[in-house]
């Protein structure tokens, strides 16, 4: 059975397109868990909170095999590529510029193996409700500047900085007032790294304390930042709903 070779299915860095073709069943967005509470003596409910939850993403696949014996070769190769011990990037052909972090969950039963292309539904569990898009990188110098986060959800910066003096180093989100400031001084030969997602700072690869008023922040849309001194490279991935 001939199937299009142009639809790329990529999981954990492995291109599965030579092994399978697929049909994607995808929600508009991750499920929303909204919480309400009843109040005695009042009609209706009061809203408390809402957040995005994880979900299962079923993908219908057909093995690219010429006969039932060829199907065994494809099946073993596919099993090796789908097996991971943690969520990994999943790119599907309907949205080739963005990926989800997913892991195979549940049964992958092919049913009866015949000379026709065997098929099954592989269910990926998506714990992180957001898509990841292009990687962005900007080089900046001390002072105030503006970056465009891209995407439509807040993004986390990874910063590599080279201070210019022995003063305490910081980077500040001018729009929100949040900042990350090192608790001790650095020198012009120091390399400072800050991972906003992991809420971690290092100086010369050693863990570094930040001040009590520090807040690891995100950038969202056009964001104005301030760097205390020296230069820095800012890197991040777009995040999409």
VOBA-1610 file (N, C-alpha, C; in pm, whole numbers, padded with zeros to 5 digits, always signed):
BEGIN
Unk+00085-00119+00000Unk+00000+00000+00000Unk+00089+00124+00000Unk+00075+00211-00101Unk+00159+00329-00112Unk+00107+00439-00020Unk+00198+00499+00052Unk+00159+00609+00140Unk+00260+00722+00124Unk+00216+00845+00147Unk+00300+00963+00124Unk+00424+00958+00213Unk+00538+00990+00154Unk+00662+00993+00230Unk+00694+01134+00281Unk+00610+01231+00247Unk+00641+01369+00281Unk+00598+01408+00422Unk+00507+01332+00484Unk+00462+01363+00619Unk+00566+01313+00719Unk+00631+01406+00787Unk+00740+01369+00877Unk+00687+01352+01019Unk+00721+01239+01079Unk+00691+01210+01218Unk+00825+01196+01290Unk+00851+01285+01384Unk+00981+01286+01452Unk+00957+01275+01601Unk+01021+01177+01664Unk+01009+01158+01808Unk+01148+01138+01868Unk+01177+01217+01971Unk+01305+01207+02042Unk+01423+01220+01946Unk+01407+01303+01843Unk+01513+01326+01747Unk+01522+01223+01636Unk+01436+01121+01638Unk+01438+01014+01536Unk+01324+01037+01436Unk+01357+01035+01308Unk+01257+01048+01203Unk+01194+00912+01177Unk+01066+00901+01208Unk+00993+00774+01193Unk+00924+00761+01058Unk+00940+00862+00972Unk+00862+00869+00849Unk+00888+00753+00754Unk+01009+00696+00756Unk+01038+00583+00670Unk+00971+00455+00719Unk+00927+00455+00844Unk+00867+00336+00904Unk+00715+00342+00908Unk+00658+00462+00923Unk+00514+00474+00941Unk+00458+00595+00867Unk+00330+00589+00837Unk+00251+00707+00803Unk+00148+00722+00914Unk+00086+00839+00924Unk-00001+00859+01040Unk-00118+00950+01012Unk-00215+00945+01101Unk-00327+01037+01107Unk-00334+01092+01248Unk-00340+01223+01260Unk-00331+01288+01390Unk-00469+01330+01439Unk-00499+01302+01563Unk-00621+01349+01630Unk-00575+01444+01741Unk-00598+01574+01720Unk-00538+01671+01811Unk-00644+01766+01866Unk-00640+01799+01996Unk-00735+01897+02051Unk-00694+02039+02013Unk-00786+02133+02022Unk-00752+02273+01997Unk-00650+02320+02099Unk-00667+02280+02224Unk-00571+02315+02329Unk-00582+02212+02440Unk-00489+02217+02532Unk-00489+02126+02646Unk-00617+02146+02729Unk-00661+02042+02801Unk-00783+02056+02882Unk-00765+02159+02993Unk-00870+02231+03021Unk-00869+02331+03127Unk-00941+02274+03249Unk-00873+02274+03361Unk-00932+02230+03487Unk-00974+02355+03566Unk-01104+02381+03566Unk-01157+02498+03637Unk-01221+02454+03768Unk-01189+02525+03875Unk-01240+02491+04008Unk-01334+02600+04059Unk-01449+02556+04108Unk-01549+02647+04165Unk-01590+02595+04303Unk-01649+02680+04381Unk-01702+02635+04510Unk-01839+02696+04535Unk-01921+02618+04600Unk-02055+02667+04636Unk-02047+02747+04765Unk-02128+02850+04774Unk-02134+02933+04895Unk-02274+02923+04951Unk-02281+02887+05076Unk-02411+02870+05141Unk-02492+02999+05134Unk-02618+02983+05092Unk-02707+03098+05087Unk-02698+03180+04960Unk-02614+03133+04863Unk-02601+03207+04737Unk-02631+03117+04619Unk-02683+03178+04513Unk-02703+03104+04390Unk-02570+03085+04318Unk-02561+02975+04245Unk-02444+02952+04162Unk-02319+02915+04240Unk-02204+02942+04179Unk-02076+02905+04238Unk-01977+03020+04221Unk-01875+03021+04307Unk-01767+03118+04298Unk-01646+03053+04231Unk-01587+03124+04137Unk-01467+03074+04069Unk-01348+03079+04164Unk-01268+02969+04167Unk-01150+02965+04251Unk-01021+02969+04170Unk-01007+02882+04072Unk-00882+02877+03995Unk-00904+02799+03867Unk-00809+02813+03774Unk-00811+02736+03649Unk-00668+02712+03604Unk-00643+02594+03552Unk-00509+02562+03503Unk-00521+02457+03394Unk-00420+02451+03309Unk-00415+02351+03203Unk-00366+02219+03259Unk-00428+02111+03213Unk-00388+01978+03257Unk-00317+01901+03147Unk-00261+01786+03182Unk-00204+01697+03084Unk-00314+01621+03011Unk-00277+01554+02902Unk-00377+01481+02825Unk-00312+01374+02739Unk-00395+01282+02689Unk-00349+01178+02596Unk-00370+01225+02453Unk-00270+01201+02368Unk-00276+01239+02228Unk-00267+01112+02143Unk-00380+01064+02088Unk-00377+00942+02006Unk-00331+00971+01863Unk-00239+00889+01813Unk-00190+00903+01675Unk-00211+00769+01605Unk-00295+00768+01501Unk-00317+00646+01422Unk-00200+00628+01325Unk-00137+00510+01326Unk-00022+00488+01238Unk-00041+00362+01154Unk+00023+00362+01038Unk+00028+00247+00948Unk+00175+00215+00922Unk+00213+00090+00942Unk+00350+00050+00916Unk+00377+00047+00766Unk+00489+00098+00725Unk+00528+00095+00584Unk+00597-00040+00559Unk+00520-00140+00525Unk+00575-00275+00504Unk+00513-00336+00379Unk+00590-00420+00309Unk+00543-00482+00185Unk+00464-00610+00211Unk+00499-00681+00317Unk+00428-00804+00351Unk+00441-00828+00500Unk+00381-00937+00550Unk+00378-00962+00693Unk+00516-00988+00753Unk+00610-01044+00672Unk+00745-01067+00723Unk+00822-00936+00736Unk+00801-00847+00641Unk+00862-00714+00647Unk+00808-00635+00766Unk+00684-00661+00803Unk+00622-00589+00915Unk+00697-00613+01045Unk+00753-00733+01063Unk+00828-00763+01185Unk+00951-00675+01197Unk+01022-00655+01086Unk+01141-00570+01086Unk+01104-00427+01123Unk+00996-00376+01061Unk+00951-00240+01089Unk+00907-00227+01235Unk+00835-00328+01282Unk+00782-00324+01419Unk+00894-00314+01522Unk+00999-00396+01507Unk+01109-00393+01603Unk+01186-00261+01596Unk+01206-00210+01475Unk+01275-00082+01460Unk+01195+00031+01523Unk+01062+00028+01504Unk+00975+00132+01559Unk+00972+00125+01711Unk+00966+00005+01766Unk+00964-00011+01912Unk+01088+00051+01976Unk+01204+00030+01913Unk+01328+00086+01967Unk+01324+00238+01969Unk+01267+00298+01864Unk+01266+00444+01854Unk+01160+00509+01942Unk+01053+00436+01971Unk+00946+00492+02055Unk+00973+00476+02204Unk+01066+00390+02240Unk+01091+00359+02381Unk+01178+00466+02445Unk+01126+00537+02544Unk+01202+00636+02621Unk+01165+00621+02768Unk+01252+00671+02855Unk+01223+00666+02998Unk+01179+00802+03053Unk+01159+00899+02962Unk+01108+01030+03002Unk+01048+01098+02879Unk+00963+01199+02898Unk+00904+01267+02783Unk+01011+01324+02690Unk+00982+01321+02559Unk+01076+01365+02457Unk+01001+01446+02352Unk+01072+01527+02271Unk+01005+01608+02169Unk+00933+01522+02065Unk+00808+01559+02035Unk+00726+01491+01936Unk+00679+01593+01832Unk+00719+01570+01706Unk+00678+01657+01595Unk+00588+01575+01503Unk+00467+01626+01476Unk+00372+01557+01390Unk+00348+01639+01263Unk+00306+01573+01155Unk+00305+01639+01025Unk+00207+01755+01010Unk+00105+01764+01094Unk+00011+01875+01081Unk+00064+02005+01141Unk+00172+01997+01219Unk+00230+02117+01283Unk+00382+02099+01289Unk+00450+02106+01173Unk+00590+02065+01166Unk+00690+02162+01227Unk+00649+02283+01266Unk+00743+02380+01322Unk+00739+02387+01474Unk+00652+02307+01537Unk+00643+02307+01683Unk+00640+02164+01734Unk+00683+02146+01859Unk+00683+02011+01917Unk+00621+02012+02055Unk+00573+01895+02095Unk+00525+01869+02230Unk+00624+01780+02302Unk+00624+01786+02434Unk+00702+01691+02514Unk+00608+01578+02553Unk+00636+01457+02504Unk+00541+01347+02519Unk+00614+01216+02543Unk+00538+01117+02590Unk+00591+00983+02611Unk+00481+00882+02576Unk+00520+00769+02518Unk+00422+00667+02481Unk+00357+00611+02607Unk+00225+00597+02603Unk+00150+00549+02719Unk+00046+00448+02673Unk+00042+00332+02739Unk-00061+00234+02708Unk-00024+00138+02597Unk-00125+00068+02545Unk-00107-00040+02447Unk-00076+00014+02308Unk+00000-00067+02231Unk+00027-00036+02090Unk-00005-00159+02004Unk-00113-00228+02036Unk-00148-00354+01971Unk-00175-00335+01822Unk-00106-00411+01737Unk-00126-00404+01592Unk-00242-00489+01544Unk-00292-00576+01628Unk-00398-00665+01584Unk-00344-00771+01489Unk-00427-00816+01394Unk-00386-00921+01302Unk-00280-00870+01205Unk-00170-00944+01190Unk-00063-00908+01097Unk-00092-00973+00963Unk-00119-00891+00861Unk-00147-00941+00726Unk-00050-00877+00628Unk-00063-00909+00499Unk+00023-00848+00399Unk-00013-00702+00373Unk-00130-00660+00416Unk-00164-00518+00410Unk-00087-00444+00520Unk-00083-00312+00511Unk-00008-00236+00611Unk-00074-00249+00748Unk-00009-00312+00845Unk-00068-00320+00979Unk-00082-00180+01039Unk-00184-00162+01121Unk-00208-00031+01180Unk-00238-00043+01328Unk-00219+00066+01398Unk-00251+00072+01540Unk-00266+00218+01578Unk-00304+00241+01701Unk-00307+00376+01757Unk-00204+00384+01868Unk-00107+00473+01851Unk-00007+00497+01955Unk-00054+00617+02036Unk-00067+00598+02165Unk-00111+00707+02252Unk+00009+00769+02321Unk+00028+00897+02299Unk+00133+00973+02367Unk+00069+01051+02481Unk+00131+01047+02599Unk+00081+01131+02708Unk+00161+01260+02710Unk+00088+01370+02714Unk+00149+01504+02713Unk+00128+01566+02850Unk+00234+01576+02928Unk+00223+01635+03062Unk+00240+01785+03061Unk+00326+01836+02972Unk+00347+01979+02955Unk+00245+02028+02852Unk+00152+02115+02889Unk+00042+02149+02798Unk+00079+02242+02683Unk+00203+02291+02679Unk+00239+02392+02580Unk+00329+02334+02471Unk+00318+02393+02351Unk+00403+02358+02238Unk+00532+02442+02245Unk+00638+02388+02188Unk+00765+02460+02180Unk+00797+02484+02034Unk+00837+02609+02003Unk+00864+02648+01866Unk+01010+02679+01841Unk+01035+02785+01767Unk+01171+02820+01728Unk+01258+02856+01847Unk+01385+02822+01836Unk+01482+02865+01936Unk+01531+03004+01899Unk+01531+03095+01995Unk+01574+03233+01970Unk+01700+03264+02051Unk+01781+03353+01993Unk+01910+03388+02055Unk+01942+03533+02023Unk+01974+03610+02127Unk+02017+03749+02107Unk+02140+03776+02193Unk+02229+03860+02141Unk+02346+03906+02214Unk+02321+04050+02257Unk+02343+04079+02384Unk+02312+04212+02437Unk+02430+04264+02519Unk+02430+04396+02538Unk+02530+04462+02623Unk+02459+04533+02737Unk+02538+04578+02834Unk+02482+04642+02953Unk+02389+04756+02916Unk+02283+04770+02995Unk+02186+04874+02970Unk+02046+04817+02955Unk+01956+04899+02900Unk+01817+04860+02882Unk+01791+04828+02735Unk+01720+04720+02711Unk+01694+04676+02574Unk+01562+04599+02572Unk+01511+04573+02454Unk+01384+04503+02438Unk+01404+04377+02355Unk+01341+04268+02397Unk+01343+04144+02320Unk+01199+04104+02289Unk+01183+04027+02183Unk+01051+03976+02145Unk+01049+03826+02171Unk+00968+03782+02267Unk+00967+03642+02308Unk+00915+03550+02199Unk+00828+03601+02110Unk+00764+03513+02012Unk+00663+03424+02081Unk+00598+03337+02003Unk+00498+03249+02062Unk+00382+03328+02119Unk+00299+03260+02200Unk+00188+03329+02266Unk+00176+03290+02414Unk+00283+03231+02468Unk+00292+03200+02610Unk+00426+03250+02663Unk+00436+03279+02793Unk+00563+03324+02848Unk+00675+03222+02825Unk+00796+03272+02800Unk+00911+03187+02772Unk+01017+03205+02880Unk+01100+03100+02899Unk+01205+03101+03001Unk+01341+03127+02936Unk+01412+03221+02990Unk+01545+03255+02939Unk+01652+03162+02994Unk+01753+03136+02911Unk+01880+03078+02956Unk+01987+03181+02922Unk+02058+03229+03022Unk+02148+03344+03007Unk+02291+03302+03034Unk+02381+03342+02945Unk+02525+03328+02967Unk+02585+03467+02961Unk+02643+03513+03072Unk+02686+03652+03082Unk+02833+03662+03121Unk+02896+03770+03073Unk+03033+03805+03110Unk+03031+03944+03170Unk+03035+03955+03304Unk+03031+04087+03370Unk+03153+04171+03333Unk+03139+04302+03356Unk+03250+04392+03323Unk+03321+04445+03445Unk+03268+04419+03565Unk+03328+04474+03686Unk+03303+04380+03802Unk+03346+04422+03921Unk+03330+04339+04041Unk+03198+04366+04114Unk+03115+04451+04056Unk+02987+04481+04122Unk+02895+04359+04114Unk+02793+04359+04200Unk+02696+04250+04198Unk+02621+04250+04065Unk+02613+04134+04002Unk+02552+04124+03869Unk+02401+04101+03882Unk+02325+04161+03790Unk+02181+04134+03789Unk+02126+04150+03648Unk+02009+04090+03626Unk+01928+04115+03508Unk+01787+04137+03556Unk+01721+04241+03501Unk+01591+04283+03553Unk+01489+04287+03439Unk+01367+04243+03472Unk+01253+04261+03384Unk+01192+04397+03417Unk+01217+04496+03332Unk+01172+04632+03361Unk+01020+04640+03363Unk+00953+04559+03282Unk+00807+04565+03274Unk+00739+04520+03403Unk+00796+04422+03471Unk+00733+04367+03592Unk+00806+04403+03721Unk+00931+04451+03711Unk+01011+04481+03829Unk+01084+04361+03886Unk+01061+04243+03830Unk+01131+04123+03878Unk+01277+04126+03833Unk+01363+04068+03916Unk+01504+04062+03880Unk+01569+03940+03942Unk+01681+03899+03882Unk+01768+03798+03942Unk+01902+03868+03965Unk+01944+03871+04091Unk+02066+03941+04130Unk+02153+03848+04213Unk+02280+03837+04177Unk+02371+03752+04252Unk+02398+03811+04389Unk+02410+03725+04488Unk+02430+03770+04626Unk+02573+03814+04652Unk+02669+03772+04568Unk+02808+03809+04586Unk+02864+03870+04459Unk+02975+03939+04471Unk+03034+04007+04357Unk+03101+03907+04263Unk+03117+03950+04140Unk+03187+03871+04038Unk+03296+03958+03977Unk+03379+03898+03895Unk+03486+03973+03828Unk+03464+03970+03677Unk+03546+04046+03607Unk+03533+04054+03461Unk+03574+03924+03394Unk+03637+03835+03469Unk+03675+03704+03411Unk+03572+03596+03444Unk+03468+03630+03517Unk+03366+03532+03556Unk+03271+03504+03441Unk+03214+03384+03443Unk+03106+03348+03351Unk+02983+03317+03435Unk+02880+03396+03416Unk+02755+03380+03491Unk+02653+03311+03401Unk+02588+03209+03455Unk+02480+03142+03382Unk+02355+03140+03469Unk+02243+03174+03409Unk+02114+03173+03479Unk+02015+03094+03394Unk+01950+02997+03456Unk+01844+02920+03391Unk+01713+02955+03459Unk+01632+03034+03392Unk+01507+03080+03452Unk+01409+02966+03474Unk+01409+02866+03385Unk+01316+02754+03399Unk+01349+02670+03521Unk+01478+02644+03541Unk+01522+02561+03654Unk+01544+02643+03781Unk+01534+02777+03769Unk+01558+02868+03882Unk+01694+02839+03944Unk+01796+02851+03860Unk+01932+02817+03903Unk+02031+02917+03845Unk+02130+02956+03927Unk+02236+03045+03882Unk+02371+02983+03917Unk+02468+03001+03829Unk+02604+02953+03854Unk+02704+03062+03816Unk+02820+03057+03882Unk+02934+03141+03845Unk+03051+03048+03824Unk+03107+03050+03704Unk+03216+02959+03667Unk+03180+02813+03698Unk+03056+02778+03663Unk+03002+02641+03674Unk+02978+02597+03818Unk+02990+02688+03915Unk+02962+02657+04054Unk+02832+02726+04096Unk+02749+02654+04174Unk+02622+02710+04218Unk+02643+02845+04287Unk+02559+02941+04253Unk+02571+03076+04308Unk+02440+03117+04373Unk+02451+03180+04490Unk+02332+03227+04561Unk+02282+03357+04499Unk+02151+03375+04505Unk+02091+03502+04461Unk+02032+03572+04581Unk+02006+03701+04567Unk+01953+03779+04679Unk+01811+03738+04713Unk+01768+03770+04835Unk+01635+03730+04881Unk+01524+03794+04799Unk+01551+03911+04741Unk+01446+03977+04662Unk+01448+03935+04515Unk+01526+03834+04481Unk+01532+03787+04343Unk+01409+03703+04309Unk+01363+03716+04185Unk+01254+03635+04132Unk+01295+03589+03992Unk+01300+03459+03971Unk+01326+03406+03837Unk+01201+03432+03753Unk+01217+03502+03643Unk+01102+03553+03568Unk+01096+03496+03426Unk+00983+03520+03362Unk+00964+03483+03222Unk+00955+03610+03138Unk+00967+03592+03006Unk+00943+03703+02914Unk+00817+03669+02834Unk+00742+03774+02798Unk+00613+03752+02733Unk+00593+03863+02630Unk+00586+03826+02501Unk+00573+03927+02397Unk+00696+04017+02394Unk+00675+04145+02365Unk+00787+04240+02369Unk+00815+04276+02514Unk+00934+04243+02562Unk+00971+04258+02703Unk+01096+04344+02715Unk+01092+04442+02803Unk+01207+04529+02826Unk+01289+04476+02943Unk+01418+04456+02919Unk+01510+04403+03019Unk+01623+04501+03045Unk+01689+04481+03159Unk+01806+04563+03194Unk+01916+04474+03245Unk+02035+04489+03187Unk+02153+04413+03227Unk+02248+04505+03300Unk+02299+04461+03414Unk+02379+04548+03500Unk+02512+04587+03440Unk+02580+04495+03372Unk+02711+04527+03317Unk+02764+04417+03228Unk+02861+04450+03145Unk+02921+04351+03057Unk+02832+04317+02939Unk+02833+04192+02900Unk+02754+04145+02787Unk+02690+04011+02823Unk+02595+03971+02743Unk+02527+03844+02770Unk+02465+03789+02642Unk+02447+03658+02640Unk+02373+03588+02535Unk+02246+03534+02598Unk+02132+03572+02541Unk+02003+03524+02590Unk+01947+03424+02490Unk+01905+03308+02539Unk+01849+03205+02454Unk+01717+03155+02514Unk+01623+03120+02428Unk+01497+03066+02476Unk+01423+02999+02361Unk+01323+02918+02396Unk+01234+02856+02299Unk+01098+02926+02304Unk+01043+02955+02188Unk+00906+03003+02185Unk+00814+02899+02248Unk+00712+02946+02317Unk+00611+02856+02371Unk+00476+02898+02318Unk+00396+02796+02281Unk+00266+02819+02217Unk+00157+02742+02289Unk+00038+02798+02290Unk-00079+02730+02344Unk-00135+02636+02238
//
